[in-house]
Amino acid sequence: MNANHHEISASARGPQITLRSPSELADALPFVLGFHPSDSVVLVALHGENGRFGGRIRVGIPRSPGEWDATADNLAECLVEASAQRTAPPDGIVGFLCQDPGPGETAREVHERLRPLAQRLRTACGVLDIPVYEVLCISDGRHFSYCCPDIRCCPPEGTPLSLGGTSATAAAAVYAGIEVRGTLREMEASFRPTGAPGDARQRLALDAAAAEIVPRVVDGADEHGRARLREATLALAGRLLGRFAEPPRRIGEDGARRGRAAIEADDDARVDPGEAAAVILGLQDRATRDHLAAWMEGPEGAAAVRLWRVLARRCVAPYEEYAAAPLTLAGWASWSTGDEPTARVALGLALRADPEYVFARLLHQACNQGLDPESLRSCLRQGRESLAEAGKAALEPARRVRTRTRTRGARPGGPRPALPRAGRGATRRGRGTPGVRPAGRAATRPGNPAPHPGGRRGTRSGR
């Protein structure tokens, strides 16, 4: 696929295929991630003599080129460390820069503009003694190689991507039951308020619920009142879950497949603004959230994801930060039921809503390191009181297995600088207490959280 015609093997939980060209590698990317990335840097680890696909890491492309050095260094180190914790350090890496042209820009110009970032990715991996076999730019339905000098397979004007579903990777993915869930933007939009006229009704309902609930859950509030609120929230959430017991109606009366918007509208109609507001505010109590995290398996888990998705969409301005709880529950239920792409997206959004949300950070780390959620499920089945504490306990074995890749080829002056943390202006919630804002107080919109492996649009997401 480059000057040495290196071949890469991709296994999709079933048949194994060999990727022999940049075109085949570009076509495989959506099936590796589970969605079509946009505005993304993606690194994929390769293992063994045949370059078998391993772990992968994705963050948004920083808007400022001044952040590219730190982004490249952090991505390379995170991927190598996560791979070493799972199996072994990678034997090679392939990279992707995915970004559509801006106004008045061509795909070829995107390719040239991002060339310094591609070079920094290669040097960052080289410092860790990991070769980079290929870096591709994917833009406007075409791909460009930063590594292949052969214009016969990688012409300067780029190469069109294969039509959807026609590549060998697509056939193998269908055989293995792997689904590509659309673009990253579409996946994120399914968790966000729609901006429809109904948002005004939801805002009024949240104002009313906050006025009633906040005094009952803030520090120093009457414990009996908090217990009664907890019981009421759990009872209401249980009734709402029952409304999602039936799977969504995907085929219309005319026999045509219904779109995502129609299915989400059906789900939204199952929950009125007052009910949504009561559960959203009630979820700010950590014990309530931990109890509801037990909805994590089988049909109940799938129904819970739909309910948490609806509640996340109801966190309209100025209540965006309140979405951290339903987004984290959606991420946990998705991961627990085997839907890792949705889990990464939901948890990444939770960390944007509140970069200090402890359990979202723990889950995101575990999911992106490829850990098995079973240890955490076992804690929940045993009725552990604190989900965050259970998460820390479940992750502890992975924390003990720390690699020493940073010491190889380390630069003078200590470790590389971490990407700047965003959300510095975000409201700081009390440690160990439910962080509920008084009614009428605007939620601070955090910036983009710090970088992490997987699921994120902007320059930084939570680690």
N, C-alpha and C positions, 0 to 999 in steps of 0.2 A: 504494500500500500504506500510505501515511500520508495526511496531509491533502492532499498534492500528488499522490497516486496514482502514485507513482514506480514504474516497471517495471524489473525486473531480468532479465537474460538468463543462463541457466545452460546451459552446454555440457558434455556428458558424453562427451567423446571420440567424438562422433557427432552425433545430432540435437540441435538447439538448441531450447530451450523458453523461454517468457517467463513469469516469475512476477509476478503482478499483485496479490497480496494477501498479508497476513501468514500466512494458512493455507497457501498454496502455498510460501511461504518456509520455514515450519516443517517442512513435509513433505519439503522438499529436503535438509534438514540431514544426515540419515544417509547420503545418497548423496554429499554433498560430502565427508564425512569417511571414509566406508567402514565406519562402525559407528554405533551409537546411543550418543551421549555421555551420561555421568551425572556429576553433581557437577562440572560443567564450565563454564568461560567460553570461548566461541568467538568469534573475530573473523574475518570473511571480507572480503577486499579486493574492490572493484569497479573495473572499468576501462572507459573509453570512455563514449560518450554513452548507450549502452543498459545500462550497469552490468553488464558481463560479469564473471562470477565469476573471481577470481584466487587469490592465495595465501590461506592460512588458518592460524590459530594457535589452539592449545587448551591450557589449563592447568586444574588443579582450582580450584574455588572456595575461597578461603582460609576457614578456619573462623572466624578472628578478623576482625571488621570493621575492626580497626586496620590490617590489611594490605591493605585494598582500594585505598587510594590508590596505594600503590607497585605493586600488581598492575596496575591500570589503566594507569598511566604506562608500565610496562615492556612490557605487551602492545601498546599503541599504537605505541611506538617500534620494537619488534621487527618488527611486521607491516609498517610503512612502510619500514623499512630493507631487510627481506628482499624486499619487492615491488620496490623500486628496484634491487636487485642483479639481480633476474631480468629485469625489463622496464622498469617505470617506477613511480613512487609511485602509490598508488591514487587514483582520483578520488572514491571514497566507500567507506564501510564499513558492514556490517551486523553486529550482534552477537546472541549467544544466551547466556542463562543457563539452564542445564539442571540441575535438582535436584528430586528427589522429596520429598514432605513427610516430616517427622520424625514421631515418635509424637505423636498428638493434634493434628497440624497439618494444615491444608487446603492445596490448591494455591493458592488465592487468598491465603492468608497467606504462603506462600513468595514469591509475586509481590511482595507489599508489603514483606516483609523484605529482599528483594534490590534494592529500588528504589534505595537510595543507591549500590549498586555499578553499576547501569545508568547512573545519572547521572554517576558518575565516569568511566566508559568514554566517554561522550559528550564530557565536557569534556577528557579526555586527548587524544582525537582532534582536538577543536577547536583545542587548543593547537598541533597540528601542521598546522593549516589543512586538515584532511580532514573533510568532513561525514559524519555518521552518519545514514543514512536510516531505520534501524529497529533497535531492540533488543527481542528477544522473550524472555520467560520461558517455558520449557517444563517442565511439572510435572504428574505424575500423568495423563498422556494428554491434557493440555490446553495451550493456549498463550495467553499474555497479551501485549499490546503495551504498551511504555513510551512509544511515540511517537505512536500513532494516537489522536486524540480522538473518533473516530466510533464510538459505541456500537453502531451497526448492524452493523459488521464486526468490532469488537473490544469485545464487551461486558465489563463488570467481572467477571463470573463466569468468563470465559475461553471459549475455543472448542475443542471436541474436535478432536483430530488425526484425519486421515483413516485409515481402516482400512489396514493394511499392504498395499502392493502395488497400491492402487487409484488413486493420484494420477498426474497427467501425468508428474511427475518419475520415479516408479517405472517407468512404462512406457518412458520414454526410457532409463532406466538399464538395464533388461532388454535393450532393443534394442542398447545399447552394450556389453553384457557386464559391467556394473559390479555387484559383489556387496557387499551389506551383511552384515558378518560377525557380527552380533549386537550385544550391548551391550559397552561398554568393560570392565565388570566381568568378563564372560565371556571376553573376549580375554585379560585379565590373568590370570584364573584358570587358563587353559591353560598358563601358564608357571610356576605356583607349585606347591609341594608340596601334596598333597591332604589331608594329615593322617590318612591311612588307617593301619591297623596295620602296613603294609609300611614305613612311615617309620622304625620302630625298627630293622628289619633294615638299612635303608640307612644309618642313623646309625652302627651298629656297623661296617659296611663302610668308611665314610668314616674312622672312627677308626683302623681297621687300616691303611688306605692312607696316611693322614697319618703314622702312626708309621714307615712304611717309606719314604715318598717325601720328606717334608720335609727330612731331612738331606741328601738328594741334590740339592736345588735351592736351598737358602738361600744367602745370600752366603758366598763362600769355599769352597763345596763343590767336590769334585773334578770338574773339567770332563769327564773321561772318564765318570764316573758320570752326569752330567747328559746327556751325549750318548747313553748307552745307554738312559736313561729316555725321552728324546725319541723314539728309534727304537721303543721298546716301545709308547709311547702312540700314535704314528702308525700302527703296525701294528694295534693293537687298534681304534683309531677306524676304520680302513679296513674291518676285518671287520664292525664294527657298521653302517657305512654300507651294506654289501652287504645287510644284513637289511632295509633300508628301500627297496630297489630297486623292489619292487612297490608301486604306489599303494595307499593305504588302501582297505579294503573298505567302501564306503558303502551298499551295498544288502544287507540280510540275506537269509537263506535263504527267508524268508516273502515276499520282494519289497518289504518296507517299508524306508524310508530309515533308516539307523542314525544315532543321535545322536552328538554330539561326545564324550560320556563313553565310549561304547562304542569309538569309533575310537581315543581316547587310551589306553584300557585295552589294546587290541591292541598299540599302539606300546610301551607300558610293558613288556609281556610279552616284547618282543624283547631287552631288556637286563637282565641280572641285577644285583643290588646291587654285587657285587664289580667287575664290568666298569665300571659307571657310576662307582664311586668312583675307579678307576684313571684313567679319562679325565678326570674332573673335576679331580683333583689334578694330572694331567699338563698340563692346559690352563693352569695357573698359570704355566707357563714360556712366556714371550712368543714365543720362536721357534717352539714347537710350535703355539701358537695361530695365528701368522702363516701357517704352512704349511697348516693346515687351513682357513684362510679362502679358499683356492683352490677349495674346493667351493662354487661360486657361480653356476653356469649350468645351464640346462636341467634334465633329470631329476635329475642329481646335486645341483643346488642345492635342488630341492624335497625330495629325500630328506634332505639335510643339515639343513634347517629342522626336519624331524620329529625327527631325532636330537638336535639341540641343544635342542629343546623338552623332550624326555624328560630330558636331563641337567639342564636348569634345574629341572625338577620334583623331581629327586633331591637338590637342595641343601637338605636339611632342616636344622633348627636343631641345633647352632649353626653351621652351615656356609653360612648364607644369602649371605654376601659372596662366596663362591666362585662364585655364579651369574653374576657379572658377565661372566665369559669366555664361557660357552655362550649367555647372553642376547645378548651383543654379536655373536657369530657368527650367531645366529638372525636378529638384526636386519639384519646385513650380507647374508646369503643371501636374506632376504625382499626387501630393497630391490633387490638385484642382479637378482632374478627378476621385478621389477615389482610386488611386493606392498607398497606404501608404508604402508598402514594398519597391517599387522602389524609392519613394520619400526619404525615410530614407537613402537608399544606395547612391543616387545621392548627397544629402546634406552632408552626411558624407565625401564623396570624395571631395566635394567643400571645406570643411573645412580643409582637408588635403592639398589641393592645396594652400589655403590661409587661415590660421587660423584666420585672422583679417577681413574676409569678413563679414560685418555687417549683410547683409540681409540673408545670409546662416545661420548665427547663430540664428537670429530671427525665421526663418522658421523651423529650426531643433528643436528649443525649443518648438514651437507651435505644430508641428507635433507629437513630442514624448509625449507631454502632452495631446494629444487627443483632441485638440481644433478643432472647426469647422472652415474650411477655408472660410466660407461664409462672415464673417466680413471683411476679407481682399479682397475678390472678390468684395464686395460692394464698397470698397475704390477705387479699380481699375476701376470699372464701372463708378464711378463718376469723373474719370480723375484726381485723386490726382497726383501731380507733382512728389513726391518722394515716391518710393515704400518702401524704408527703413522707412521713417517716417510713412507711412501708416501701416507698419508692427508693429512698436512700438505702434501706437494708438490701433491697433487691439488686441495686447497682454496686454495692460494696465490693463483691468479688471482681467486677470489671475494673474498679478503681485501683485494686491492688496490682493488677497486671499492667503496669505502666512501662512503655518502651523507652528506650534511650536514643531515639532517632535524632533528637535535637542536638545531642552531643557530637554527632558525626558532622564534620564540616562546619561546625559552629563558627559564626562570625565573631571577630573581636568585639568586646564591649557588651557581651551578654546576649540574652535571647532577643529575637526580633520583636518589634513593637506590635502589640495587638491592635486590631482595628478599633477605631474610636467607638466607644459605647454611645448609642443614641438613647433618646428617652430621658435625658438628664433632667428635663423640665417636668417629667411626669410626676403625678402625685405619688408620694411615697406612702404606701400603706403600712399600717402597724404590723410589726412582726408577730406572727402567731395569732392575729386577730382578724376578724372579717373587715376588709377595707371598704366601707360603704361611705359614699359621699353624701352630704346633706343635699336635699332637693334644691334644684336651681343652680348648683355649683357646676360649672362646666368642666368636663373631663379634659385634661391636658392631652393633646394629641402627641404621643411620643414620635420621635423620628424613627429611623429604621434601625432595628436592633442589630446586635453584633453577628459576625458570620458563623455559619454552622453547616454541617453536611445536610443537604437536602432542603427542599420545599420553600422557596422564598423568591420574591420579585425584586426587591431593592438591593442596596449595596450591603446591608448588614442584617443578619438575623440572629436570634438568640442562640447561645451556645448550649 
